[in-house]
Amino acid sequence: MRISDDFLNELRMRCDIEDIVSGYVQLKRRGKNLVGLCPFHNEKTPSFTVYPENGSFYCFGCGAGGEVVSFIKRAENLDFTEAVRFLCDRCAMAMPTDGFDDSLAQKRRRIYEMNREAARFFHECLLGEKGKTALQYYLNRGYTKKTIIRFGLGYAPDEWRSLITHLREKGYSYEDAYEANLAQKSEKNGKVSFYDNFRNRVIVPIIDARGNVVAFGGRVLDNSKPKYINTSDTPVYKKSLGVFGLNFAKNSKEKSLILVEGYMDAIALHQAGFTNSIACLGTALTGEMAHLLSRYTDEILLAYDNDEAGQKATERAIRVFSSIGMKLRVIRLTGGKDPDEILKKFGPEKIRSLIDGAENDIEFALLKARDGLDLESSDGKVKYLTLASEILSDVKNLIAVDVYSSRLAEELGVEKTAISARISQLRKKKAYTAQKKKYEEIQQDSLSKMSKLRLSTKTSVRSVRAQERIVTLIFENPDFYPAAKERLGKDFFSVAVLERIYNVLSQRIENHASLDLTALSSDFSNDEMSEFVRLSKQSERFSGTKKELLDCIAVVESEKERAQSQSLDVSKLSDEDFAKAMDMLKNNKNK
């Protein structure tokens, strides 16, 4: 059961890929196509290309490719059916009510519903008899009842099975709770038992930008370890995309987002009126998080803790945001180790003044570099200028480099030309190193992909290229299929993904079904779709003929025979088989 091809084709026609992708990527026109920084990996040079002519996209950096449904699947972390539903809502189309497999979407919806029920349970426990100590904990932190209700804060009782028992009464199984990471399980003597994942902890529900409860964070009420427990990856939640408070912050009137380390800091800032505050969840800032945030703002204000760990996290965040070209300022927290402590000591006015005085990433790095150096001494000046040149050599904006070079020269009494020459020297060295590293990564990635794709370790590159060309020729010329069908038997393809693509194409051709990219996306995984689009882009350079198809088939057959002849164990052959093998070797030699 599936969504019909006719429906998918109509959806594609209504959903302009340029319009959809522009909501996630800043695109610039390059000829008839559009390019931008890839939303699926970190890059400084645009390698993500949108092809409006056939409604596809492809990144030449990470290899992600597909069409509009595939893009939404990746960008929103959805399955196929949910991505179709997302686009239907976008273009005001009615989702079909039957005729397709909705099992994964149903599983995700069930987890969303279960998470919402769990959030209610935790919140009710907080406000009930069992939650007196936990409620006092929140009140001692300065949270008001209004804030507690607004964020749906809760408490997990100090019991082994209270939540899963409650969920069982609501119609959910222990396995359901386990899949949502609301339960853990243990096996002893062949018997499986389940117990609550969160116990005796204050609970913070994590809500995504669309308003779904996707995960939970739990903090102990004392100093026991681990201090925090967060939901692991589930069908509805990825830690690498986990951002707390975005559901509120995206509706803030502020143009920037304040990024803090923990959700407790974010809650405190919201209560103080800084409703554009968000926090990462249980992991260091990732490129995926940065791309997600870039959809909602052009500027990030970093307010990480001022301890050593927080400063390292700040430096990492600067690198991640800079790599995708986001505007960034760093709030230097003075008067406390984190925003929550500063609010308690000095109130919201102090935070506002720190925001007003926030430094951009260049100023932050330069100020940090001069810490502990005696700039009155020659040695101190040399050390600082060496570090400053290193910092400015990473800055892409040449005007900014010129401005800061002039400041350094004036402040330290040195020639600007010397600073500029050092920066230029470092830039050339880094460009060469980066180019070499990228070449090595591309080589390694190519070898890695090839090894994963091959079913046989003895498949030659020549055979792989021929197999790639065969599937693209059949896709572009379905009328070639009958001529190829008889020779493309079960064991013809030695490349798994190509065999999979061929099987889908052949089935669709025989059933007179659509070969449109959006229709094909219902049959392919993200990786399969990416590989298919890559092959299609390569194929645009050639004009295929039926003779070329037959020649490619002959190449694969010849390479297969050659590999078989080289692997023959002559000692185990009968006289008749030995004679046949010798004939085959002679024929191959004469070709």
C-alpha positions as CSV (number, residue, x, y, z in Angstrom):
1,M,0.0,0.0,0.0
2,R,1.4,3.4,-1.0
3,I,0.7,7.0,-1.9
4,S,-0.2,7.0,-5.6
5,D,2.3,8.3,-8.2
6,D,-0.4,10.7,-9.5
7,F,-0.7,12.3,-6.1
8,L,3.1,12.6,-5.7
9,N,3.4,14.2,-9.2
10,E,0.8,16.8,-8.4
11,L,2.5,17.5,-5.0
12,R,5.8,18.0,-6.8
13,M,4.1,20.5,-9.3
14,R,2.6,22.5,-6.4
15,C,5.8,22.5,-4.3
16,D,8.4,24.6,-6.0
17,I,11.8,23.2,-4.9
18,E,13.4,26.6,-5.0
19,D,10.8,28.0,-2.7
20,I,11.0,25.1,-0.3
21,V,14.8,24.9,-0.1
22,S,15.0,28.8,0.3
23,G,13.4,28.4,3.7
24,Y,16.5,26.5,4.9
25,V,19.3,27.7,2.6
26,Q,20.3,31.1,1.3
27,L,20.5,30.4,-2.4
28,K,22.2,32.4,-5.1
29,R,21.6,32.0,-8.8
30,R,24.4,30.5,-10.9
31,G,23.2,30.2,-14.5
32,K,20.0,28.2,-14.6
33,N,20.7,26.6,-11.2
34,L,21.0,27.8,-7.6
35,V,23.8,27.3,-5.1
36,G,24.2,27.7,-1.4
37,L,25.9,26.3,1.7
38,C,24.7,22.7,2.4
39,P,22.3,22.4,5.3
40,F,23.4,18.8,5.9
41,H,27.1,19.3,6.6
42,N,29.5,22.1,7.5
43,E,31.2,23.9,4.6
44,K,32.6,27.3,3.8
45,T,32.4,27.1,0.0
46,P,28.9,26.5,-1.4
47,S,28.6,23.0,-2.9
48,F,24.9,22.5,-2.5
49,T,23.1,22.9,-5.9
50,V,19.4,23.1,-6.7
51,Y,18.2,22.2,-10.2
52,P,14.8,23.9,-10.8
53,E,14.6,22.4,-14.2
54,N,13.9,18.9,-12.9
55,G,13.1,19.7,-9.3
56,S,16.2,18.1,-7.8
57,F,19.1,19.0,-5.5
58,Y,22.6,17.6,-5.0
59,C,25.5,18.5,-2.7
60,F,28.9,17.8,-4.2
61,G,30.5,18.0,-0.7
62,C,28.6,15.4,1.3
63,G,26.7,13.6,-1.5
64,A,23.2,14.3,-0.3
65,G,20.7,14.4,-3.1
66,G,17.1,14.0,-4.1
67,E,14.0,16.0,-4.8
68,V,11.6,18.1,-2.7
69,V,10.3,15.2,-0.5
70,S,13.8,13.8,0.1
71,F,14.9,17.3,1.1
72,I,12.1,17.7,3.7
73,K,12.9,14.2,5.0
74,R,16.5,15.2,5.7
75,A,15.8,18.8,6.9
76,E,13.0,18.0,9.2
77,N,14.1,14.4,10.2
78,L,10.9,12.9,9.0
79,D,10.0,9.7,7.3
80,F,8.5,9.7,3.8
81,T,4.8,9.8,4.7
82,E,5.4,12.6,7.3
83,A,7.4,14.6,4.7
84,V,4.6,14.3,2.2
85,R,2.1,15.4,5.0
86,F,4.4,18.3,5.8
87,L,4.4,19.5,2.1
88,C,0.7,18.9,1.8
89,D,0.2,21.3,4.7
90,R,2.6,23.8,3.1
91,C,0.7,23.8,-0.3
92,A,-2.8,23.3,1.0
93,M,-3.3,19.8,-0.5
94,A,-5.4,17.2,1.3
95,M,-3.4,14.2,2.4
96,P,-4.8,10.9,1.0
97,T,-6.7,9.0,3.6
98,D,-5.8,5.4,2.5
99,G,-3.8,3.5,0.1
100,F,-0.3,3.8,1.6
101,D,1.9,2.3,4.3
102,D,1.7,4.6,7.3
103,S,3.3,2.3,9.9
104,L,6.4,4.3,10.7
105,A,4.4,7.6,10.8
106,Q,1.9,5.8,13.1
107,K,4.8,4.7,15.4
108,R,6.1,8.3,15.6
109,R,2.7,9.7,16.3
110,R,2.3,7.1,19.1
111,I,5.6,8.2,20.6
112,Y,4.5,11.8,20.4
113,E,1.2,11.0,22.2
114,M,3.1,8.9,24.8
115,N,5.6,11.7,25.4
116,R,2.7,14.1,25.9
117,E,1.0,11.8,28.3
118,A,4.3,11.3,30.2
119,A,4.8,15.1,30.4
120,R,1.3,15.4,31.9
121,F,2.1,12.7,34.4
122,F,5.4,14.3,35.5
123,H,3.7,17.7,35.8
124,E,0.9,16.3,37.9
125,C,3.4,14.5,40.2
126,L,5.2,17.8,40.7
127,L,2.0,19.5,41.8
128,G,0.9,16.6,43.9
129,E,1.9,15.1,47.3
130,K,4.9,13.2,45.9
131,G,6.4,16.3,44.3
132,K,6.6,18.7,47.4
133,T,10.4,18.5,47.6
134,A,10.8,18.9,43.8
135,L,8.4,21.8,43.7
136,Q,10.4,23.5,46.5
137,Y,13.6,22.9,44.4
138,Y,12.1,24.9,41.5
139,L,10.8,27.6,43.8
140,N,14.3,27.9,45.5
141,R,15.8,28.4,42.0
142,G,13.5,31.4,41.7
143,Y,11.0,30.0,39.3
144,T,7.5,31.3,39.6
145,K,4.4,29.1,39.4
146,K,3.6,30.8,36.0
147,T,7.0,29.7,34.7
148,I,6.6,26.1,36.0
149,I,3.3,25.8,34.2
150,R,4.5,27.6,31.0
151,F,7.4,25.1,30.6
152,G,5.4,22.1,31.8
153,L,8.0,21.3,34.4
154,G,7.6,18.1,36.3
155,Y,8.9,15.5,38.7
156,A,9.7,11.8,38.3
157,P,8.8,10.0,41.6
158,D,11.4,8.0,43.4
159,E,9.8,4.7,42.2
160,W,10.8,2.0,39.8
161,R,7.7,1.7,37.7
162,S,5.3,4.6,38.4
163,L,5.4,6.1,34.8
164,I,5.3,2.8,32.9
165,T,2.4,1.6,35.0
166,H,0.6,4.8,34.3
167,L,1.3,4.5,30.6
168,R,0.1,0.9,30.6
169,E,-3.2,2.1,32.0
170,K,-3.4,4.5,29.1
171,G,-3.0,1.7,26.6
172,Y,0.7,1.8,25.9
173,S,2.9,-1.3,26.3
174,Y,6.2,-1.6,28.1
175,E,7.9,-2.0,24.7
176,D,6.3,1.2,23.6
177,A,7.7,3.0,26.6
178,Y,11.1,1.4,25.9
179,E,11.2,2.6,22.3
180,A,10.4,6.1,23.5
181,N,13.3,5.8,26.0
182,L,10.8,6.4,28.8
183,A,11.7,2.9,30.1
184,Q,14.8,0.8,30.5
185,K,14.9,-3.0,30.5
186,S,17.0,-5.7,32.0
187,E,17.3,-9.4,31.3
188,K,18.0,-12.0,34.1
189,N,17.6,-15.7,33.7
190,G,15.9,-15.3,30.4
191,K,13.2,-13.0,31.9
192,V,12.8,-9.4,30.7
193,S,11.7,-6.7,33.1
194,F,11.1,-3.0,32.5
195,Y,11.6,0.0,34.8
196,D,11.3,3.8,34.5
197,N,14.2,5.6,32.9
198,F,13.6,8.8,35.0
199,R,13.4,8.4,38.7
200,N,13.6,10.9,41.6
201,R,14.5,13.8,39.2
202,V,13.0,17.1,38.3
203,I,11.8,16.8,34.7
204,V,12.0,19.3,31.9
205,P,10.0,18.4,28.7
206,I,11.8,19.1,25.4
207,I,9.4,20.5,22.8
208,D,10.3,20.9,19.2
209,A,9.6,23.9,17.0
210,R,6.3,22.3,15.9
211,G,5.1,21.9,19.5
212,N,5.6,18.2,19.9
213,V,7.0,16.8,23.1
214,V,10.1,14.9,21.7
215,A,12.2,14.2,24.8
216,F,12.9,14.9,28.5
217,G,15.7,16.1,30.6
218,G,16.0,15.0,34.2
219,R,18.1,16.6,37.0
220,V,18.9,15.1,40.4
221,L,17.7,17.0,43.5
222,D,21.0,16.4,45.3
223,N,24.6,16.0,44.3
224,S,24.4,12.4,43.2
225,K,25.7,11.3,39.8
226,P,24.8,11.4,37.0
227,K,23.6,15.0,37.5
228,Y,21.6,15.1,34.3
229,I,19.9,12.3,32.2
230,N,18.5,13.2,28.8
231,T,16.4,11.1,26.4
232,S,18.5,9.1,23.9
233,D,17.8,9.1,20.2
234,T,14.4,7.8,19.3
235,P,12.3,7.7,16.1
236,V,11.1,11.3,17.0
237,Y,14.3,12.8,18.5
238,K,17.9,13.2,17.6
239,K,20.3,14.5,20.2
240,S,22.4,16.2,17.5
241,L,19.4,18.3,16.7
242,G,18.2,18.8,20.3
243,V,17.5,22.5,21.1
244,F,15.5,23.5,24.2
245,G,13.2,26.6,24.1
246,L,13.1,27.0,20.3
247,N,9.3,26.6,20.3
248,F,9.1,29.8,22.3
249,A,12.2,31.6,21.1
250,K,11.2,31.4,17.4
251,N,8.2,33.6,18.2
252,S,10.2,36.2,20.1
253,K,10.3,39.7,18.7
254,E,14.1,39.8,19.0
255,K,16.1,39.3,15.8
256,S,18.8,37.2,17.6
257,L,18.9,34.0,19.6
258,I,20.7,33.8,23.0
259,L,22.4,30.3,23.2
260,V,23.2,29.1,26.7
261,E,24.6,25.8,27.9
262,G,21.7,24.3,29.9
263,Y,17.9,24.4,29.9
264,M,17.8,25.7,33.5
265,D,19.7,28.9,32.4
266,A,17.3,29.2,29.4
267,I,14.2,29.0,31.6
268,A,15.6,31.6,34.0
269,L,16.3,33.9,31.1
270,H,12.8,33.5,29.7
271,Q,11.3,34.3,33.1
272,A,13.5,37.5,33.2
273,G,12.1,38.6,29.8
274,F,14.7,37.2,27.4
275,T,12.3,35.1,25.5
276,N,14.8,34.5,22.7
277,S,16.9,32.2,24.9
278,I,17.6,28.6,23.9
279,A,20.0,25.8,25.0
280,C,21.7,22.8,23.6
281,L,20.8,19.4,25.0
282,G,23.4,17.1,26.6
283,T,25.8,17.4,23.7
284,A,28.3,19.8,22.2
285,L,27.0,22.2,19.5
286,T,26.8,20.3,16.2
287,G,26.7,21.5,12.6
288,E,23.2,20.1,12.4
289,M,22.1,22.3,15.3
290,A,23.8,25.4,13.7
291,H,22.0,24.8,10.5
292,L,18.7,24.4,12.3
293,L,19.1,27.7,14.2
294,S,20.1,29.5,11.0
295,R,16.5,29.0,9.8
296,Y,15.2,31.2,12.6
297,T,17.8,33.9,13.0
298,D,20.7,35.6,11.4
299,E,22.6,36.2,14.6
300,I,23.6,34.1,17.6
301,L,24.5,35.6,21.0
302,L,26.7,33.0,22.8
303,A,26.3,33.0,26.6
304,Y,28.2,29.9,27.7
305,D,29.5,29.5,31.3
306,N,32.7,31.3,32.0
307,D,34.5,28.3,33.5
308,E,37.2,26.4,31.5
309,A,34.7,24.0,30.0
310,G,32.4,26.8,29.0
311,Q,35.3,28.7,27.3
312,K,36.2,25.6,25.3
313,A,32.6,25.2,24.3
314,T,32.5,28.9,23.2
315,E,35.6,28.4,21.0
316,R,34.0,25.3,19.4
317,A,30.7,27.1,18.8
318,I,32.5,30.0,17.2
319,R,34.1,27.6,14.7
320,V,30.8,25.8,14.0
321,F,28.8,29.0,13.4
322,S,31.6,30.7,11.4
323,S,31.8,27.6,9.1
324,I,28.2,28.3,7.9
325,G,28.6,32.1,7.8
326,M,26.3,33.0,10.7
327,K,26.7,36.3,12.5
328,L,28.0,35.8,16.0
329,R,28.6,37.8,19.2
330,V,29.9,36.5,22.5
331,I,28.5,37.7,25.8
332,R,31.3,37.8,28.4
333,L,29.6,36.7,31.6
334,T,31.0,38.8,34.5
335,G,29.7,38.7,38.1
336,G,28.7,35.0,38.0
337,K,29.6,31.7,36.4
338,D,26.4,31.4,34.3
339,P,23.3,33.5,33.3
340,D,21.1,32.1,36.1
341,E,23.6,33.1,38.8
342,I,24.1,36.6,37.4
343,L,20.3,37.1,37.3
344,K,20.0,36.1,40.9
345,K,22.8,38.5,42.0
346,F,22.1,41.5,39.8
347,G,18.8,41.1,38.0
348,P,17.8,41.4,34.3
349,E,19.5,44.8,33.9
350,K,22.9,43.3,34.2
351,I,22.2,40.7,31.5
352,R,20.9,43.4,29.2
353,S,24.1,45.4,29.7
354,L,26.2,42.3,29.0
355,I,24.2,41.7,25.8
356,D,24.7,45.4,24.7
357,G,28.5,44.9,25.3
358,A,28.8,41.6,23.5
359,E,31.8,41.2,21.3
360,N,31.8,39.7,17.9
361,D,33.8,36.5,17.4
362,I,36.9,38.3,16.2
363,E,37.1,40.7,19.1
364,F,36.4,37.8,21.6
365,A,39.3,35.8,20.1
366,L,41.7,38.7,20.1
367,L,40.9,39.7,23.7
368,K,41.3,36.1,24.8
369,A,44.7,35.9,23.0
370,R,46.1,38.8,24.9
371,D,45.2,37.5,28.3
372,G,48.3,37.1,30.5
373,L,50.6,38.8,28.0
374,D,52.7,41.9,28.9
375,L,52.1,44.2,25.9
376,E,54.6,46.7,27.2
377,S,57.4,44.2,26.5
378,S,58.8,43.3,23.1
379,D,58.3,39.6,23.8
380,G,54.7,40.1,24.8
381,K,54.0,42.1,21.6
382,V,55.5,39.4,19.4
383,K,53.5,36.7,21.1
384,Y,50.3,38.6,20.8
385,L,50.8,39.6,17.2
386,T,51.7,36.0,16.3
387,L,48.4,34.8,17.9
388,A,46.4,37.7,16.4
389,S,47.7,37.0,12.9
390,E,46.7,33.4,13.3
391,I,43.2,34.5,14.3
392,L,42.8,37.0,11.5
393,S,44.1,34.5,8.9
394,D,40.9,32.5,9.5
395,V,38.6,35.5,8.9
396,K,36.9,35.4,5.5
397,N,35.8,39.1,5.5
398,L,38.8,40.9,4.1
399,I,37.5,44.3,5.1
400,A,37.3,43.1,8.7
401,V,40.9,41.8,8.5
402,D,42.0,45.2,7.2
403,V,40.2,47.0,10.0
404,Y,41.6,44.8,12.8
405,S,45.1,44.8,11.3
406,S,45.1,48.6,11.4
407,R,43.9,48.6,15.0
408,L,46.7,46.2,16.0
409,A,49.4,48.2,14.2
410,E,48.2,51.4,15.8
411,E,47.8,49.9,19.3
412,L,51.2,48.2,19.3
413,G,53.2,50.6,17.3
414,V,54.2,48.2,14.4
415,E,54.0,48.5,10.7
416,K,50.6,47.3,9.3
417,T,52.4,45.8,6.3
418,A,54.3,43.3,8.5
419,I,51.0,42.1,10.0
420,S,49.3,41.9,6.6
421,A,52.3,40.0,5.2
422,R,52.1,37.4,8.0
423,I,48.3,37.0,7.6
424,S,48.7,36.5,3.9
425,Q,51.5,33.9,4.5
426,L,49.3,32.0,6.9
427,R,46.3,32.1,4.6
428,K,48.2,30.5,1.7
429,K,49.6,27.8,4.0
430,K,46.1,27.1,5.4
431,A,44.6,27.1,1.9
432,Y,47.1,24.5,0.7
433,T,46.6,22.4,3.8
434,A,42.8,22.6,3.5
435,Q,42.9,21.7,-0.2
436,K,45.2,18.7,0.4
437,K,43.0,17.5,3.3
438,K,39.8,17.9,1.2
439,Y,41.4,15.9,-1.6
440,E,42.4,13.2,0.8
441,E,38.9,13.1,2.3
442,I,37.3,12.9,-1.1
443,Q,39.6,10.0,-2.0
444,Q,39.0,8.2,1.3
445,D,35.2,8.8,1.0
446,S,35.2,7.5,-2.5
447,L,37.1,4.4,-1.5
448,S,34.8,3.9,1.5
449,K,31.6,4.3,-0.5
450,M,33.0,1.9,-3.2
451,S,33.8,-0.7,-0.5
452,K,30.3,-0.4,1.0
453,L,28.6,-0.6,-2.4
454,R,30.3,-3.6,-3.7
455,L,29.0,-7.0,-3.1
456,S,32.1,-8.6,-4.5
457,T,35.6,-7.5,-3.5
458,K,36.8,-8.5,-7.0
459,T,34.5,-6.1,-8.8
460,S,36.7,-3.9,-11.0
461,V,36.2,-0.1,-11.3
462,R,35.5,-0.6,-15.0
463,S,32.6,-3.0,-14.2
464,V,31.2,-0.6,-11.5
465,R,31.2,2.3,-14.0
466,A,29.5,0.1,-16.6
467,Q,26.8,-0.9,-14.1
468,E,26.2,2.7,-13.1
469,R,25.7,3.6,-16.8
470,I,23.3,0.8,-17.4
471,V,20.9,1.9,-14.7
472,T,21.0,5.6,-15.9
473,L,20.4,4.5,-19.5
474,I,17.4,2.5,-18.5
475,F,16.0,5.4,-16.4
476,E,16.5,7.9,-19.2
477,N,15.3,5.5,-21.9
478,P,12.7,3.0,-20.5
479,D,12.2,1.7,-24.1
480,F,15.7,0.2,-23.8
481,Y,14.6,-2.0,-20.9
482,P,13.3,-5.0,-23.0
483,A,16.6,-5.3,-24.8
484,A,18.5,-5.4,-21.5
485,K,16.0,-7.5,-19.4
486,E,17.1,-10.9,-20.7
487,R,20.8,-10.3,-20.0
488,L,20.4,-8.6,-16.6
489,G,19.8,-11.7,-14.5
490,K,19.7,-12.1,-10.7
491,D,23.4,-12.1,-10.2
492,F,24.3,-9.5,-12.9
493,F,24.9,-6.5,-10.5
494,S,27.8,-6.8,-8.1
495,V,27.0,-3.3,-6.6
496,A,24.2,-3.5,-4.0
497,V,22.7,0.0,-4.5
498,L,22.8,-0.4,-8.3
499,E,21.0,-3.7,-8.1
500,R,18.4,-2.0,-5.8
501,I,17.9,0.9,-8.2
502,Y,17.6,-1.4,-11.2
503,N,15.0,-3.6,-9.4
504,V,12.9,-0.5,-8.6
505,L,13.2,0.8,-12.2
506,S,12.4,-2.5,-13.8
507,Q,9.3,-3.1,-11.6
508,R,8.0,0.4,-12.3
509,I,8.6,0.0,-16.1
510,E,6.8,-3.3,-16.2
511,N,3.9,-1.9,-14.2
512,H,3.8,1.3,-16.4
513,A,4.4,3.4,-13.3
514,S,5.9,6.8,-13.1
515,L,9.7,7.3,-13.2
516,D,9.4,10.9,-11.9
517,L,11.9,11.6,-9.1
518,T,9.2,12.3,-6.5
519,A,7.5,9.1,-7.3
520,L,10.8,7.2,-7.0
521,S,11.5,8.8,-3.6
522,S,8.8,6.7,-2.2
523,D,10.8,3.6,-3.0
524,F,14.3,4.8,-2.1
525,S,16.1,5.5,1.2
526,N,17.9,8.9,1.5
527,D,21.2,7.2,0.6
528,E,19.8,5.4,-2.4
529,M,18.1,8.6,-3.6
530,S,21.4,10.5,-3.2
531,E,23.2,7.9,-5.2
532,F,20.6,7.9,-7.9
533,V,20.7,11.7,-8.3
534,R,24.5,11.6,-8.4
535,L,24.4,9.1,-11.3
536,S,21.7,11.2,-13.1
537,K,24.0,14.3,-12.8
538,Q,26.9,12.4,-14.2
539,S,24.8,11.1,-17.1
540,E,23.9,14.6,-18.3
541,R,27.3,14.7,-20.0
542,F,26.4,11.9,-22.3
543,S,23.8,11.1,-25.0
544,G,22.9,7.5,-24.5
545,T,22.1,4.9,-27.2
546,K,20.9,1.4,-27.1
547,K,24.3,0.3,-28.5
548,E,26.0,1.9,-25.5
549,L,23.7,0.0,-23.2
550,L,24.6,-3.3,-24.8
551,D,28.3,-2.4,-24.8
552,C,28.1,-1.7,-21.0
553,I,26.4,-5.1,-20.4
554,A,29.1,-6.7,-22.4
555,V,31.8,-5.0,-20.3
556,V,30.2,-6.3,-17.0
557,E,29.9,-9.8,-18.4
558,S,33.5,-9.8,-19.6
559,E,34.8,-8.5,-16.3
560,K,32.8,-11.1,-14.4
561,E,34.3,-13.9,-16.6
562,R,37.8,-12.5,-16.1
563,A,37.3,-12.4,-12.3
564,Q,36.0,-16.0,-12.3
565,S,38.8,-17.3,-14.4
566,Q,41.4,-15.7,-12.1
567,S,39.8,-17.3,-9.0
568,L,39.6,-20.9,-10.4
569,D,41.1,-23.6,-8.2
570,V,42.5,-25.8,-11.0
571,S,43.2,-28.7,-8.7
572,K,39.5,-29.2,-8.0
573,L,38.3,-29.2,-11.6
574,S,37.3,-32.2,-13.7
575,D,39.1,-32.7,-17.0
576,E,36.1,-31.3,-18.9
577,D,35.8,-28.2,-16.7
578,F,39.5,-27.6,-16.9
579,A,39.3,-27.6,-20.7
580,K,36.4,-25.1,-20.6
581,A,38.4,-22.9,-18.2
582,M,41.4,-22.9,-20.6
583,D,39.1,-22.0,-23.5
584,M,37.6,-19.1,-21.5
585,L,41.1,-17.8,-20.6
586,K,42.2,-17.9,-24.3
587,N,39.0,-16.0,-25.3
588,N,39.6,-13.3,-22.7
589,K,43.2,-13.0,-23.8
590,N,42.2,-12.5,-27.4
591,K,39.6,-9.8,-26.6
